[in-house]
Amino acid sequence: MKTVLCFKITEIPVKAFPGICKSRRGGKPRTRTDENGVGRFKRLLQPFRFRKNVFFCPGTCPKHCLCLPSAPEPLFSDPCVLRRVRLAPLREAPEPLQRRALRCLLREALPQDAALVHIRALQALLENPAPAARADLPGRLTVRRSYDALELVRGTPPVFRPVPLAQTVHFPALGLRAVCTLAEKNEKIQNTPFTFALKYDKMVGRIPIFRPRKTGDMLTLPDGRCVTLKKLFLDRRLPQPVRDRVPVLELDGQVIAVAGFGADPRWTARDGEQAVILRIEKEEM
């Protein structure tokens, strides 16, 4: 688990709970009012002790901390994303701790400390039911929802432009490349979401094109169903900005394969057939 944010318990009561005496840093509270305040703070943290996404580690770290893990990367990452964290821990946190977490999250991306109006805008974003809601902040910084994650984004990703298939095709805007090889008849054929074995007799003398998706694009699945790419992306929960970055292989106006989803079974070769092997992989930096 990669720790994104770490909150020291000795710091939070002073900033998030003004009623707690400042002498709590490294010392014991001196009045019963302060004891009640510290107890109230501990009760607020109690629900997070055994959560999977947010955990309270008493005694296991050099200083007690409350940690937020980073969210997993989507199928096709966006190079403009500065930070990506899980949404559920932030939504379930008490309001004072939530403000503290959001302020620390923005501290790395903004030149100065975030104003209260920005923190409240992000709190409204957390409660927004729209899975693709967003909020614009100073410094060309955008905070957006991406289903179960919260992303800090700055800038616009490079445009993915159509490119014809060749022996090696580079996609600088995507950080990917496509490698095309020829398989002999006795070679074992294996189709995966990122490796396509296409029939040689259908591909010979024709040049397919890699391009972004278009409205109305459809792909035939191995079970024979023909579904739109929009439905495929929604079922896979691909964020809206990522959907235009998925390479689509087209030949004569027909979608024959989609990176990450597979190829049309009418175009895939079987064992014993001569095939064109197309592998899509990450570009080595």
MIDO-916508 format. One line per field, with one value per residue: residue in one letter; x, y, z of N, C-alpha, C in turn. Coordinates in steps of 0.02 Angstrom, whole numbers, plus 32768, in hexadecimal, padded with zeros to 4 digits. Layout:
// MIDO-916508
code = a; ...
n_c1 = X; ...
n_c2 = Y; ...
n_c3 = Z; ...
ca_c1 = X; ...
ca_c2 = Y; ...
ca_c3 = Z; ...
c_c1 = X; ...
c_c2 = Y; ...
c_c3 = Z; ...
// end
This chain:
// MIDO-916508
code = m; k; t; v; l; c; f; k; i; t; e; i; p; v; k; a; f; p; g; i; c; k; s; r; r; g; g; k; p; r; t; r; t; d; e; n; g; v; g; r; f; k; r; l; l; q; p; f; r; f; r; k; n; v; f; f; c; p; g; t; c; p; k; h; c; l; c; l; p; s; a; p; e; p; l; f; s; d; p; c; v; l; r; r; v; r; l; a; p; l; r; e; a; p; e; p; l; q; r; r; a; l; r; c; l; l; r; e; a; l; p; q; d; a; a; l; v; h; i; r; a; l; q; a; l; l; e; n; p; a; p; a; a; r; a; d; l; p; g; r; l; t; v; r; r; s; y; d; a; l; e; l; v; r; g; t; p; p; v; f; r; p; v; p; l; a; q; t; v; h; f; p; a; l; g; l; r; a; v; c; t; l; a; e; k; n; e; k; i; q; n; t; p; f; t; f; a; l; k; y; d; k; m; v; g; r; i; p; i; f; r; p; r; k; t; g; d; m; l; t; l; p; d; g; r; c; v; t; l; k; k; l; f; l; d; r; r; l; p; q; p; v; r; d; r; v; p; v; l; e; l; d; g; q; v; i; a; v; a; g; f; g; a; d; p; r; w; t; a; r; d; g; e; q; a; v; i; l; r; i; e; k; e; e; m
n_c1 = 802A; 8021; 8048; 7FF4; 7FCA; 7FF1; 7FC0; 7FEE; 7FBE; 7FD7; 7FD6; 7F5C; 7EEF; 7F07; 7EF5; 7E7E; 7E21; 7DFA; 7DD5; 7E28; 7EB2; 7F4A; 7FBB; 7FB7; 8010; 8082; 806F; 8006; 7F55; 7F1B; 7EA5; 7DFC; 7DA6; 7DFA; 7E1D; 7DA3; 7D97; 7E04; 7DDE; 7D69; 7D9E; 7DE9; 7D80; 7D47; 7DA7; 7DA4; 7D4B; 7D9B; 7DFF; 7E06; 7DEE; 7E03; 7E34; 7E54; 7EBB; 7EE2; 7F70; 7FA0; 8030; 807A; 80BD; 8144; 8107; 805F; 7FEB; 7F77; 7F49; 7F39; 7F24; 7F64; 7EFE; 7EDC; 7F26; 7ECD; 7E97; 7ED0; 7F41; 7F44; 7FB3; 7FAF; 7F82; 7FA4; 7F94; 7F41; 7EC5; 7E69; 7DB8; 7D57; 7D8F; 7DA0; 7D1E; 7CDF; 7D1F; 7D23; 7CE7; 7D47; 7DC1; 7DB9; 7DC3; 7E46; 7E8C; 7E6F; 7EA9; 7F31; 7F42; 7F37; 7FA3; 801B; 8006; 7FDD; 801C; 800D; 7FBC; 7F1E; 7E83; 7DF3; 7D7D; 7D9F; 7DB6; 7D36; 7CF6; 7D2F; 7D00; 7C78; 7C85; 7CA9; 7C31; 7BE1; 7B72; 7B8F; 7BF9; 7C61; 7C7C; 7CC7; 7D3D; 7D7F; 7E17; 7E89; 7F23; 7F18; 7EEE; 7E91; 7E19; 7DD2; 7D4D; 7D5C; 7D08; 7D26; 7D90; 7DF4; 7E3A; 7EC6; 7EE6; 7F48; 7F58; 7F48; 7F33; 7F9E; 7F68; 7F21; 7F42; 7F0B; 7F65; 7FB9; 7FC9; 8065; 8106; 813A; 80E4; 80DB; 808F; 8098; 8047; 8002; 805C; 8073; 8096; 8088; 80AE; 80CB; 80CD; 80F0; 80A2; 80C6; 807A; 8083; 808E; 8057; 7FBB; 7F81; 7F0B; 7EF7; 7EBD; 7F18; 7F64; 7F57; 7F2D; 7F1F; 7ECB; 7F2F; 7F11; 7EA9; 7EE4; 7F4E; 7F95; 7F48; 7F34; 7F18; 7EDB; 7F0A; 7EA8; 7E4F; 7DB4; 7D12; 7C6F; 7BEF; 7C3D; 7C55; 7C72; 7C8B; 7C74; 7CC5; 7C5B; 7C00; 7BAC; 7B89; 7BC1; 7BC0; 7C4F; 7C43; 7BF0; 7C43; 7CAE; 7C6C; 7C42; 7CBE; 7CE2; 7D2F; 7D7A; 7D37; 7D98; 7DF8; 7DC3; 7DCE; 7E4F; 7E68; 7EAC; 7E66; 7E54; 7E3A; 7DF8; 7DD1; 7D61; 7D2A; 7D29; 7DA4; 7DEF; 7E0D; 7E76; 7E9D; 7E22; 7E0E; 7DFE; 7D99; 7D46; 7D32; 7D9F; 7E0C; 7E93; 7EA8; 7EF4; 7F74; 7F5D; 7F9D; 7FD1; 7FC4; 8017; 7FF1; 802A; 800A; 805C; 80AB; 810A; 81B9; 8210
n_c2 = 7FC4; 806A; 80FD; 8193; 8207; 823D; 8251; 8298; 826C; 82BC; 8339; 8353; 836A; 83ED; 8442; 8418; 8409; 8482; 848B; 843B; 8438; 848B; 845D; 83D8; 83A3; 832F; 832C; 8317; 8337; 83C2; 83E2; 83AE; 83CD; 83CF; 8348; 830E; 8340; 8304; 827F; 8281; 8298; 8222; 81C6; 81EA; 81C0; 8138; 80E7; 80D4; 807D; 7FF7; 7FF7; 7FD3; 802C; 80A1; 80B3; 80A9; 80AD; 8079; 808A; 803F; 808B; 8107; 817D; 8192; 8181; 81AF; 816B; 817F; 8119; 8111; 8112; 808A; 8087; 80B2; 8053; 8092; 810A; 81BA; 8235; 82B3; 82AD; 82D5; 82A3; 821A; 81DB; 816E; 817B; 8158; 8155; 81DF; 8210; 81D2; 8201; 8264; 830F; 8376; 832F; 830D; 838A; 83AA; 8342; 835F; 83DD; 83BE; 836C; 83C5; 8415; 83F1; 840E; 8491; 8539; 8582; 8579; 8528; 8581; 8597; 8596; 8547; 84CC; 84AF; 84A5; 842F; 83D7; 83D9; 839E; 831C; 82EA; 82EF; 829C; 827E; 821C; 8254; 82D4; 8378; 83F6; 8496; 84E3; 8564; 8589; 853A; 84BD; 842A; 83CE; 8334; 82BB; 820D; 8193; 8126; 816D; 81FF; 8280; 82E9; 835D; 83AC; 840E; 83DE; 8343; 82FC; 82F8; 826A; 822E; 81E7; 815B; 80FA; 8045; 7FF6; 7FA0; 7FC1; 802A; 80C6; 8119; 81AB; 8202; 81AE; 815E; 80DE; 8051; 7FF6; 7F58; 7EFB; 7E59; 7DC3; 7D29; 7C7D; 7BE8; 7B7C; 7BB3; 7BD4; 7C1E; 7CA8; 7D0E; 7DA6; 7E30; 7E94; 7E5F; 7E2F; 7DB2; 7DB3; 7D82; 7D51; 7D4C; 7DA5; 7E1D; 7E36; 7EA1; 7F0C; 7F9E; 7FBF; 803B; 8090; 80E9; 8168; 814B; 8153; 819C; 8127; 80B6; 8006; 7F64; 7EB8; 7E37; 7DA3; 7D4C; 7D63; 7DD0; 7E77; 7F0E; 7FBA; 8028; 8088; 804C; 7FE3; 8029; 8069; 7FFA; 7FCB; 8032; 809F; 813E; 81DA; 8235; 81D8; 8184; 81B4; 8196; 8115; 809F; 8075; 7FFB; 8004; 7FCC; 7FE8; 8034; 7FE5; 7FAE; 7F4A; 7F26; 7F53; 7FA3; 7F5A; 7F1D; 7EBB; 7E5B; 7E53; 7DBB; 7D89; 7DAF; 7D7A; 7D04; 7C51; 7BC2; 7B7B; 7BC7; 7C45; 7CE0; 7D8E; 7DD8; 7E4A; 7EB2; 7F17; 7F83; 7FD1; 8063; 8065; 80CD
n_c3 = 8000; 7FD2; 8023; 801D; 8060; 8104; 81A7; 823D; 82DD; 8349; 8314; 82D6; 8337; 8366; 82F8; 82BB; 8320; 837D; 8405; 844E; 84B9; 8490; 84CA; 84BB; 8461; 846B; 84F3; 8589; 8595; 85F8; 8636; 865E; 85F6; 8589; 8589; 8567; 84E6; 84A4; 84B1; 8465; 83E7; 83D5; 83CF; 8356; 82FF; 8310; 82BB; 824C; 8264; 823B; 81B7; 8107; 80A8; 80EB; 8174; 8222; 827A; 830A; 8361; 8306; 82A9; 82A5; 82D4; 8301; 827E; 81FC; 8168; 80B6; 802E; 7F86; 7EF2; 7E7F; 7DDB; 7D44; 7CB1; 7C41; 7C5C; 7C8A; 7C5E; 7C97; 7D16; 7DB9; 7E3B; 7E84; 7EE4; 7F52; 7F5D; 7FBD; 8046; 8060; 8056; 80C1; 8130; 81C8; 81CA; 81F5; 81E8; 8164; 8124; 8148; 8105; 807D; 8072; 8086; 8018; 7FAE; 7FC3; 7F86; 7F02; 7EF1; 7EF1; 7F66; 8008; 8008; 7FFB; 8067; 801D; 7FB1; 7FEC; 8019; 7F9E; 7F6F; 7FCE; 7FAF; 7F34; 7F56; 7F87; 7F1A; 7EAE; 7E2A; 7DC4; 7D7C; 7DA7; 7DBF; 7DF7; 7DE3; 7E0D; 7E49; 7DED; 7D7B; 7DA2; 7DAE; 7E04; 7E00; 7DFE; 7DE9; 7DD9; 7E56; 7E86; 7EAC; 7E51; 7E32; 7DBA; 7D3F; 7CB2; 7C02; 7BB3; 7B31; 7A85; 7A3C; 79A4; 7906; 78C1; 7847; 7841; 785C; 785C; 78D9; 7941; 798D; 7A15; 7A4D; 7A97; 7AE9; 7B2A; 7AFF; 7A93; 79F9; 79BF; 7931; 78F1; 7890; 7897; 7887; 783C; 7891; 790D; 79B3; 79D7; 7A31; 7A75; 7ACA; 7B33; 7B0F; 7AAB; 7A09; 7995; 78F4; 785F; 77D8; 774F; 7743; 7764; 770F; 7698; 76C0; 7723; 77C3; 783A; 78CC; 793D; 799F; 79FA; 79AA; 799A; 79A1; 7989; 7986; 79CC; 79B0; 7A21; 7A6B; 7A8A; 7A26; 7A32; 7A01; 7A33; 7A64; 7A6E; 7ACE; 7B2F; 7B56; 7B90; 7BF8; 7C44; 7C6C; 7CB9; 7C91; 7CA0; 7C63; 7C22; 7BFC; 7B9E; 7B1C; 7B00; 7AE4; 7A7A; 79DE; 7965; 78BC; 7821; 777F; 77A7; 780B; 78B2; 78F1; 795E; 7A09; 7A78; 7B12; 7B1D; 7ABD; 7A20; 798C; 7977; 78F7; 78B2; 78EE; 78F7; 78F8; 794B; 78E9; 7879; 780C; 784B; 7878; 78F6; 7971; 79E9; 7A73; 7ADB; 7B6B; 7B52; 7B5D; 7BC9
ca_c1 = 8000; 8048; 802B; 7FF1; 7FC5; 7FFB; 7FAD; 8005; 7F88; 7FE8; 7FCC; 7F17; 7EC2; 7F13; 7EDB; 7E3A; 7DF6; 7E13; 7DC7; 7E59; 7EEA; 7F85; 7FEF; 7FAF; 804A; 80B5; 8060; 7FC4; 7F27; 7F20; 7E63; 7DCC; 7D8C; 7E29; 7E18; 7D67; 7DA5; 7E2F; 7DB5; 7D3C; 7DC7; 7DF9; 7D44; 7D3D; 7DD7; 7D99; 7D2F; 7DCC; 7E37; 7E09; 7DDB; 7E36; 7E50; 7E70; 7ECC; 7F00; 7FA3; 7FB9; 806E; 809F; 80E7; 8167; 80D4; 801D; 7FD8; 7F3C; 7F65; 7F0F; 7F48; 7F56; 7ECF; 7EFC; 7F24; 7E9D; 7EB2; 7EFB; 7F4D; 7F46; 7FF2; 7FA4; 7F6B; 7FD9; 7F88; 7F03; 7EB9; 7E27; 7D84; 7D30; 7DA8; 7D94; 7CD6; 7CCB; 7D44; 7D01; 7CF2; 7D88; 7DF7; 7DB1; 7DE1; 7E8E; 7EA4; 7E6A; 7EDB; 7F72; 7F43; 7F41; 7FDF; 8051; 7FF5; 7FD1; 8056; 7FFE; 7F8B; 7EDB; 7E54; 7DBA; 7D4C; 7DB5; 7DAB; 7CED; 7CE5; 7D43; 7CD2; 7C3C; 7C96; 7CA7; 7BEC; 7BBD; 7B64; 7BA8; 7C3A; 7C95; 7C7A; 7D09; 7D41; 7DBA; 7E38; 7EBD; 7F5F; 7F05; 7EE7; 7E4D; 7E0D; 7D98; 7D39; 7D64; 7CE6; 7D38; 7DCF; 7DF8; 7E77; 7EDF; 7EFC; 7F5F; 7F69; 7F20; 7F5C; 7FAA; 7F32; 7F2F; 7F30; 7F0D; 7FA6; 7FB3; 7FEE; 80A6; 8127; 8139; 80BF; 80E2; 805A; 80B6; 8013; 7FE7; 8091; 806C; 80AE; 806C; 80E1; 80AA; 80F9; 80CF; 80A4; 80C3; 8040; 808C; 8095; 801A; 7F97; 7F62; 7EEF; 7EED; 7EA4; 7F4A; 7F86; 7F25; 7F45; 7EEF; 7ED3; 7F5F; 7EF2; 7E7F; 7F0D; 7F81; 7F86; 7F1C; 7F55; 7EE9; 7EED; 7EFB; 7E88; 7E23; 7D70; 7CE2; 7C29; 7BD0; 7C6A; 7C3C; 7CA1; 7C6D; 7C95; 7CCC; 7C1B; 7BD6; 7B87; 7BA7; 7BB2; 7BE2; 7C89; 7C2B; 7BD9; 7C7E; 7CD4; 7C45; 7C45; 7D01; 7CE8; 7D65; 7D68; 7D29; 7DD4; 7E22; 7DA2; 7DE8; 7E96; 7E6B; 7EB8; 7E35; 7E6F; 7E05; 7E0A; 7D99; 7D27; 7D11; 7D53; 7DB7; 7E0D; 7E12; 7EAA; 7E83; 7DE1; 7E12; 7DF3; 7D5D; 7D56; 7D32; 7DE1; 7E42; 7EAB; 7EA8; 7F32; 7F81; 7F54; 7FCE; 7FB1; 7FE9; 8014; 7FF4; 8030; 8009; 8081; 80C2; 8149; 81F1; 8229
ca_c2 = 8000; 80A8; 8132; 81D3; 823B; 8223; 8284; 8289; 8276; 82F3; 8379; 835E; 8388; 8435; 8466; 8404; 840D; 84BA; 8484; 8413; 8462; 8484; 8439; 8391; 838D; 830E; 832E; 8302; 836F; 83D9; 83EC; 837B; 83E1; 83B7; 82FF; 82FE; 834F; 82D0; 8242; 8288; 8290; 81DC; 81A3; 81F8; 8197; 80F1; 80C0; 80CA; 8053; 7FB6; 7FFD; 7FBC; 8064; 80D2; 808D; 80CC; 807D; 808B; 806C; 801C; 80BC; 8132; 81A8; 817C; 81A4; 819B; 816A; 8177; 80F8; 8128; 80E8; 8067; 80A9; 8096; 802B; 80BF; 8142; 81FE; 8253; 82F3; 82A1; 82DE; 827A; 81F3; 81BA; 814F; 81AB; 8143; 816C; 8226; 821C; 81B7; 8221; 829D; 834D; 8397; 8307; 8312; 83CA; 83A4; 8317; 8383; 8413; 839F; 8352; 83FD; 843A; 83E0; 8425; 84D9; 855F; 859A; 8550; 852E; 85A9; 8571; 858D; 850F; 848F; 84A2; 848D; 83E9; 83B0; 83D0; 836F; 82D8; 82D5; 82F3; 8258; 8274; 81FB; 8279; 831A; 8397; 8439; 84BA; 8508; 8590; 8568; 850A; 847C; 840E; 8393; 8313; 8278; 81D9; 815B; 811C; 818F; 8248; 828E; 832D; 8360; 83ED; 840C; 83B8; 830D; 8301; 82DD; 822A; 8235; 81A7; 8147; 80B8; 800E; 7FE5; 7F6D; 7FDD; 806A; 80E7; 8147; 81D6; 8220; 817B; 8139; 8099; 8041; 7FB9; 7F31; 7ECD; 7E23; 7D90; 7CE7; 7C45; 7BBE; 7B4D; 7BD8; 7BD4; 7C5E; 7CBB; 7D52; 7DC5; 7E74; 7EC0; 7E3A; 7E18; 7D87; 7DC1; 7D56; 7D6D; 7D53; 7DE1; 7E58; 7E3F; 7ED5; 7F40; 7FC3; 7FDA; 807B; 809C; 812B; 816C; 8134; 8180; 8190; 80EF; 807D; 7FC8; 7F2C; 7E76; 7E13; 7D5C; 7D27; 7D74; 7E0F; 7EB4; 7F43; 7FF9; 8035; 80AE; 801D; 7FBF; 8056; 8074; 7FBD; 7FC7; 806D; 80CB; 8185; 81FD; 824D; 81A0; 8160; 81CB; 8183; 80CC; 8091; 804C; 7FE4; 8006; 7FB8; 7FF4; 804D; 7FB5; 7FA5; 7F04; 7F19; 7F8C; 7F95; 7F4E; 7EFB; 7E81; 7E62; 7E35; 7D74; 7D7B; 7DC2; 7D59; 7CC5; 7C17; 7B9B; 7B5C; 7BF8; 7C7B; 7D19; 7DCC; 7DE3; 7E91; 7EBA; 7F5C; 7F82; 8011; 807C; 8069; 8110
ca_c3 = 8000; 7FCD; 804B; 7FFA; 8094; 8147; 81D8; 8280; 830C; 8376; 82F2; 82C1; 8367; 836D; 82BE; 82A8; 835A; 83A5; 844B; 846F; 84CD; 8465; 84EE; 84AB; 843A; 8492; 853A; 859C; 85A0; 863C; 8652; 8649; 85B5; 8556; 8586; 8540; 84A0; 8489; 84AB; 842B; 83AB; 83CD; 83B9; 830F; 82D9; 831C; 8282; 8216; 827A; 821A; 8171; 80D8; 8083; 811B; 81B0; 825A; 828F; 834D; 8377; 82D2; 8287; 82D5; 82F1; 82EB; 8240; 81D7; 8125; 807C; 7FF8; 7F42; 7ECC; 7E47; 7D9A; 7D15; 7C7B; 7C1B; 7C8A; 7C70; 7C75; 7CB8; 7D5B; 7DEA; 7E75; 7E7E; 7F24; 7F59; 7F6F; 7FF7; 8087; 8069; 8060; 8101; 8167; 81E8; 81A4; 8202; 81CB; 811B; 8110; 814F; 80D0; 803E; 8073; 807B; 7FD4; 7F80; 7FD4; 7F57; 7EBE; 7EF0; 7F0B; 7FA8; 802B; 7FEB; 8021; 8081; 7FE8; 7F87; 8012; 8018; 7F5B; 7F6A; 7FF7; 7F87; 7EFE; 7F72; 7F90; 7EDA; 7E96; 7DE6; 7DC8; 7D58; 7DBB; 7DC1; 7E13; 7DCB; 7E42; 7E2E; 7DD3; 7D47; 7DC1; 7DAD; 7E2D; 7DE0; 7E12; 7DB8; 7DF9; 7E9C; 7E94; 7EA6; 7E2B; 7E2A; 7D75; 7D26; 7C6C; 7BD3; 7B96; 7AE9; 7A5B; 7A1B; 795D; 78E1; 78A5; 7826; 785F; 783F; 7883; 791D; 7943; 79CD; 7A28; 7A81; 7AC1; 7B16; 7B4B; 7AE9; 7A50; 79DC; 799B; 7903; 78D9; 7869; 78B6; 7858; 7844; 78C9; 794B; 79DC; 79D4; 7A71; 7A73; 7B0B; 7B28; 7AF1; 7A76; 79D7; 795F; 78BF; 7825; 77A7; 770D; 7743; 7770; 76DB; 7667; 76DC; 775A; 77F4; 7859; 7913; 7946; 79DB; 79EF; 7989; 79AC; 797D; 7982; 79A4; 79CB; 79BA; 7A58; 7A5D; 7A8E; 79ED; 7A3C; 79E5; 7A62; 7A56; 7A98; 7B07; 7B62; 7B6F; 7BBC; 7C35; 7C6C; 7C89; 7CE3; 7C7A; 7CA8; 7C24; 7BFE; 7BE5; 7B67; 7ADB; 7AFB; 7AD8; 7A32; 79BA; 7924; 788A; 77DD; 7750; 77CC; 783C; 78EE; 78F6; 79A0; 7A37; 7AA9; 7B55; 7B1B; 7A92; 79D8; 796F; 796A; 78AF; 7897; 7914; 78DA; 7924; 7949; 78A9; 7844; 780A; 786C; 7887; 793F; 7982; 7A31; 7A8B; 7B1A; 7B82; 7B36; 7B8C; 7BCF
c_c1 = 802C; 8025; 802E; 7FF2; 7FCF; 7FEE; 7FC5; 7FCD; 7F97; 7FDF; 7F83; 7EEC; 7ECA; 7EF2; 7E93; 7E09; 7E10; 7E07; 7DFA; 7E97; 7F27; 7FBE; 7FEA; 7FEB; 807E; 80A6; 8019; 7F96; 7F24; 7EDB; 7E34; 7DAD; 7DB9; 7E26; 7DDB; 7D73; 7DD0; 7E08; 7D86; 7D62; 7DD8; 7DBC; 7D35; 7D6C; 7DC8; 7D7C; 7D62; 7E02; 7E3E; 7DEF; 7E14; 7E59; 7E71; 7E7F; 7EEF; 7F31; 7FBF; 7FF8; 8096; 80CD; 810E; 8139; 8091; 8007; 7F98; 7F4D; 7F2F; 7F37; 7F36; 7F26; 7EF3; 7EF5; 7EEF; 7EC0; 7EE2; 7F04; 7F4F; 7F86; 7FEA; 7F8D; 7FA7; 7FD1; 7F44; 7EFA; 7E73; 7DF5; 7D62; 7D4D; 7D9B; 7D4A; 7CC0; 7CED; 7D19; 7D14; 7D34; 7DC3; 7DF4; 7DD0; 7E2D; 7EAC; 7EA4; 7E9E; 7F22; 7F79; 7F52; 7F83; 8018; 8044; 7FEC; 800C; 804A; 7FC6; 7F45; 7EAD; 7E19; 7D86; 7D5F; 7DAA; 7D61; 7CD7; 7CF8; 7D16; 7C90; 7C48; 7C93; 7C60; 7BC3; 7BB0; 7B7E; 7BEE; 7C72; 7C93; 7CC1; 7D03; 7D82; 7DD5; 7E6D; 7EFA; 7F51; 7F00; 7E9E; 7E4B; 7DCD; 7D8C; 7D45; 7D4A; 7CFB; 7D78; 7DC6; 7E3B; 7E86; 7EFF; 7F12; 7F74; 7F39; 7F4A; 7F67; 7F73; 7F4A; 7F15; 7F34; 7F51; 7F9E; 7FDF; 802F; 80C6; 812B; 8118; 80C6; 80A8; 8075; 8082; 7FF9; 801D; 808F; 808E; 808E; 80A2; 80BD; 80DD; 80CE; 80D8; 809E; 8088; 8046; 8093; 8052; 7FFC; 7F78; 7F4C; 7EE2; 7ED1; 7ED6; 7F75; 7F52; 7F49; 7F11; 7EFF; 7EFD; 7F3C; 7EC4; 7EA7; 7F3D; 7F69; 7F59; 7F3E; 7F20; 7F04; 7EDB; 7EDF; 7E63; 7DDD; 7D47; 7C9C; 7C0C; 7BFE; 7C4E; 7C71; 7C7B; 7C95; 7C9A; 7C8C; 7BEB; 7BAF; 7BAE; 7B91; 7BD9; 7C1E; 7C75; 7C15; 7C14; 7CA5; 7CAE; 7C46; 7C89; 7D10; 7D25; 7D50; 7D5F; 7D68; 7DFE; 7E04; 7DBB; 7E31; 7E9E; 7E76; 7E84; 7E53; 7E35; 7E21; 7DCC; 7D59; 7D0A; 7D43; 7D63; 7DD9; 7E0F; 7E44; 7E8B; 7E41; 7DE1; 7E01; 7DB2; 7D6D; 7D54; 7D74; 7E1A; 7E53; 7EA8; 7EEB; 7F39; 7F79; 7F8C; 7FAD; 7FE1; 7FE0; 801F; 7FF3; 8033; 8027; 8096; 8104; 817E; 820D; 8275
c_c2 = 803E; 80E0; 8173; 820C; 821A; 825C; 826E; 829A; 82B1; 8337; 8387; 837F; 83D4; 845C; 8456; 840A; 8444; 84B2; 845C; 843E; 8456; 8460; 83EE; 8377; 836F; 830D; 8318; 833F; 8381; 83E2; 83B5; 838D; 83C9; 836B; 82EA; 830B; 831B; 828F; 8245; 827F; 8246; 81B4; 81AF; 81CE; 814D; 80CC; 80B2; 8099; 8013; 7FBB; 7FE7; 7FF7; 8098; 80AC; 80B9; 809B; 8090; 8066; 804A; 804A; 80E4; 8163; 8190; 81A4; 8187; 81A1; 8160; 8155; 8116; 80F8; 80C5; 808E; 808A; 8070; 8054; 80FF; 8184; 821F; 8294; 82EB; 82A6; 82AF; 8258; 81CC; 819D; 8181; 8199; 815A; 81B6; 8234; 8206; 81D9; 8257; 82DE; 8370; 8371; 8309; 8353; 83C7; 837A; 833C; 83BB; 83F7; 8385; 8389; 8420; 842D; 83FE; 8470; 84FE; 857A; 8570; 855D; 8557; 857D; 8565; 8553; 84CD; 847D; 848B; 8444; 83BD; 83A5; 839F; 8327; 82BE; 82D7; 82AD; 824A; 8254; 8220; 82C3; 8336; 83DD; 8458; 84E6; 8536; 8568; 8533; 84C3; 8468; 83D1; 8372; 82CF; 8248; 8198; 8156; 813F; 81DB; 8259; 82D9; 8331; 83A7; 83E4; 83E2; 8381; 8316; 82DF; 829D; 822E; 81F1; 819A; 8103; 8083; 8001; 7FB0; 7F81; 8021; 8087; 8117; 8175; 81F4; 81EF; 8157; 80EF; 8090; 7FFF; 7F97; 7EFC; 7E9A; 7DF1; 7D4C; 7CB1; 7C17; 7B8F; 7B71; 7BDA; 7C1A; 7C6C; 7D04; 7D69; 7E0C; 7EA3; 7E9D; 7E1C; 7DEE; 7D8B; 7D95; 7D77; 7D7A; 7D90; 7E22; 7E67; 7E73; 7F0C; 7F5F; 7FDD; 8019; 8079; 80E3; 812C; 8154; 816A; 816E; 8158; 80B4; 8041; 7F92; 7EEB; 7E4F; 7DC9; 7D34; 7D39; 7DB4; 7E49; 7EEE; 7F82; 8002; 805E; 8080; 7FF6; 7FEA; 8063; 8036; 7FB5; 8002; 8097; 8113; 81A6; 8215; 8214; 817E; 8175; 81B9; 8138; 80C0; 8061; 803B; 7FDE; 7FF0; 7FBE; 8008; 801E; 7FAF; 7F5B; 7EF3; 7F5A; 7F7A; 7F8F; 7F28; 7EBE; 7E91; 7E3F; 7DEC; 7D62; 7D8B; 7D9E; 7D15; 7C8E; 7BF4; 7B78; 7B8B; 7C2C; 7CBB; 7D54; 7DDA; 7E2D; 7E97; 7F04; 7F5C; 7FC9; 8024; 807F; 80B0; 8111
c_c3 = 8000; 7FF2; 8025; 802C; 80D8; 8178; 821C; 82B1; 833B; 8356; 82E3; 82F7; 836C; 8335; 82AF; 82E2; 8388; 83F0; 8472; 847E; 84A2; 8488; 84E3; 8483; 846A; 84DD; 8548; 85A3; 85E9; 865D; 863A; 8606; 857E; 8550; 855E; 84F6; 8480; 8481; 8471; 83EA; 839F; 83B6; 8370; 82E4; 82DE; 82E0; 824C; 8228; 8252; 81D2; 8144; 80B7; 80B0; 815A; 81E3; 827A; 82D4; 835F; 8341; 82AA; 82BB; 82F8; 82D7; 82AE; 8224; 818E; 80F0; 8045; 7FB5; 7F1F; 7E93; 7E06; 7D6D; 7CDD; 7C4F; 7C45; 7C64; 7C8A; 7C9A; 7D00; 7D8A; 7E26; 7E6D; 7EBE; 7F25; 7F75; 7FB1; 803A; 8093; 8077; 80A5; 813C; 8187; 81C6; 81B5; 81E4; 817F; 8101; 8112; 8116; 808D; 803B; 8067; 8034; 7FA2; 7F8A; 7FA2; 7F12; 7EB9; 7F0D; 7F51; 7FC7; 800E; 8019; 8036; 804B; 7FBB; 7FAB; 8012; 7FD3; 7F52; 7F95; 7FD3; 7F4E; 7F18; 7F78; 7F50; 7EC0; 7E50; 7DE8; 7DA4; 7D6A; 7DC2; 7DDF; 7DFC; 7E03; 7E23; 7E16; 7D9F; 7D63; 7DC1; 7DDA; 7E13; 7E00; 7DD9; 7DD7; 7E43; 7EAF; 7E8C; 7E87; 7E2B; 7DE5; 7D65; 7CDD; 7C43; 7BB5; 7B4C; 7AC1; 7A39; 79D4; 7939; 78C2; 7884; 7847; 7838; 786B; 78CD; 791A; 7989; 79D7; 7A5F; 7AB0; 7AF5; 7B3E; 7B3A; 7AA5; 7A3A; 79B2; 7972; 78E9; 78B3; 788B; 7881; 7869; 7881; 790C; 7971; 79DF; 7A18; 7A6C; 7ABB; 7AFE; 7B08; 7ABC; 7A48; 79A3; 7927; 7882; 77EF; 7764; 7709; 7749; 7737; 76A8; 7680; 7719; 7789; 7816; 78A3; 791A; 7988; 79C9; 79CA; 79A1; 7982; 7972; 79A6; 799C; 79D8; 79EE; 7A47; 7A62; 7A56; 79F5; 7A1E; 7A11; 7A4E; 7A85; 7AD6; 7B40; 7B80; 7BA1; 7BFD; 7C62; 7C8D; 7CB6; 7CD1; 7C83; 7C64; 7C01; 7BE1; 7BA8; 7B23; 7AD1; 7AF0; 7A8D; 7A15; 7976; 78F3; 7846; 77B2; 7775; 77FF; 7875; 78F5; 7939; 79C8; 7A6D; 7AEF; 7B57; 7AED; 7A4A; 79C5; 795E; 7920; 788F; 78BA; 78F5; 790F; 791E; 7905; 786E; 7846; 7822; 7870; 78D1; 794D; 79CE; 7A42; 7AD1; 7B2C; 7B63; 7B6C; 7B8C; 7BD1
// end
